[in-house]
Amino acid sequence: MFERPGSGERAILVQIDLAGLAEAGEREEFIELARSAGAVVTRVVDARRRTPDPKYFIGSGKADEIASAVAADNAHLVIFSRNLSASQERNLEAKFKARVLDRTGLILDIFAQRARSHEGKLQVELAQLNHLATRLVRGWTHLERQKGGIGLRGPGETQLETDRRLLGIRIKQIVRRLDKVRRQRQQGRQARKKAGLPVVALVGYTNAGKSTLFNNLSNSGVYAADKPFATLDPTLRRLNLDTTTTVILADTVGFVRELPHELVAAFHATLQETREAGLLMHVIDASNPEHARMEEDVDQVLAEIEAQDVPVLRVFNKIDCLDTPPRVEYDAQGRPARAWVSARTGLGIKELVTALGQYFMPEVVHGWIHLPVSEGRLRARLFGLGAVLNERIDESGGSDLEVRLSRKRYDAWMNEIDLSDLIRLRPL
């Protein structure tokens, strides 16, 4: 009887071209995903099928070839580039005498390694449990003959029912916790809306340089590395575009072709930030020859999470690898549409920040106001915001301030302090 090994990193990859639909770069991305998960790839086996085989997905001849390769390489794991059914995984494991993992299982494993925050770990665990729910039977095949009708129900069926019940209880616990996180995030979004702070969400294909760009713009220390899904947990930072405009910058999880539905469902709370953003910065690896296809994959995921109507600024990153100067292109309405930058070297970052400031530029109040000596607290608030351009002290000790700030904030402050009879704006 085959006992499934509990660990092992030596892996054989099976790249499947189904009905000739394999895309350029798909094989290389699959290999990079496996290595990112920690697999030591001993060989890559290419297979072609017009339609999946019900038993093995691949044909029996190809299955025999892979079984021989597993024995020759002393491999512990066989990873498939396509998603497998539970019965196909079970049949393949019995054939190979090794663990079998499909594409969804591989990506879930990478996410499990990357999650750092409590929320991220809960989201990944939920996705893993939903994926595991249909595959419990694999671990109890040695008891399958003991299942049956009246008088024949043995420990196999008992253990399966117990596992399913425990699994259901755990899923309900995680869903309740994530609902609490979702409510907290919603409160945060409402607070930002009340403060008039729009959200700019960075989206893009994994490894396009989103986190590096995020760090460059916000002077943050978010982990960034040249590998898929280097950062998983979302991060929010305040970004001052100028003295009157502040936005919230959100770094989100990277996308990939055929992102597993389990992950889209589990990361609902995180992806909500993307759907409700005021602007999406779609970061694109301009140095990758497949960037056009990757753009389409990201657009497809955005449509899947219902974020296709959010305005998009496409940011072509890594121009330091190309002979391309930094620049910003604008659409017919004068809004920034495309920008070329290098997040690593800083090329084009200043131009990008200027473009963002123009996009979110509010109606501006610019003029002189007079503050009596008693309004020192309001004077300090204006200086703290960076809204004061010039100051003159009069004979009574009061201040004449040249200020520049948004009309919305100015009107809110006038209502708050109720000093409109003392503080009047004198236009320049």
C-alpha angles and dihedrals in degrees: 000000000000115000111201110235112239097216144008135130104209102109140181114208122214112203109196124199103199113203091336092295097126112130128218112272093018093113094049092047091051091052091048091051091052093049091046088057089055099259120151101220111216096178144340118232117202118211134180126203133173089204131001117269109240093225106038104004084228121060123274091249092055089045089056089050092052092046089056090048091051091054093044094048095039086232121181098194140037115199121197123207091218131059115264132205119243092253092050091052090049093049093047093049090052089049098046099034085224138093117278124209128183130207095272092049090050094052091045089054091052091050090050090055093048100046111107108158125072090246093050092050091050092050093050093046090052091051091048094049092049089051092046095049093081094043104054093107092069093074094053104048090118088068099041095105090060092064119094146101132317112342093007102080105120138175092287094067091037092054093046092052091046092050092048091050093048090046092052092049092051093048091053090050092052093046090054091050092047090049087057090050089049091053091049091050090049090054089051091051091049090050091051091049090050090052090049094242113148120208123234109197121199111219133168148116115312113272093020092123102261096142093046090052090046090053092047094051098042102029088237131149100228111157112260128178139162096257138086118283093001089161123036109162115080118243129199125202134173114243121194107209093181139329092293105032129068126169136181113242115210123195110203137188116283120251129229135187113284094008105202114261089225089064094046089053095044094047093051093121093050095045089051086076088060095049094050098042120122090222137009119216103206103203112207129189098232091186092062112092088213095055094115091058091045090053089056091049091053091047088052092053091046089055090049092055091043095247097119093109096056112107112258132211109193111217114196105207134194096041087151085078091054138052091251125125121224114261145142124231123204132209128234091276091055095252121134110261106165134019132185115211145148110227091189098054099025096242110156096003093117091051090048093052090049090051091050090050090053092049094053097032106141128203102289130218112210124174147080127301130183120225121191119225090261092065097068091128092057090046089054091049091053092049091046090055092050091238096127114094099170140002136202125186116216128209094269092055093254123133132242105202129192102214136183118191141132119290090232093056093042093052091046091053093047089055092044099051097031093211098126089128091059102031115053127166114237109198117228 
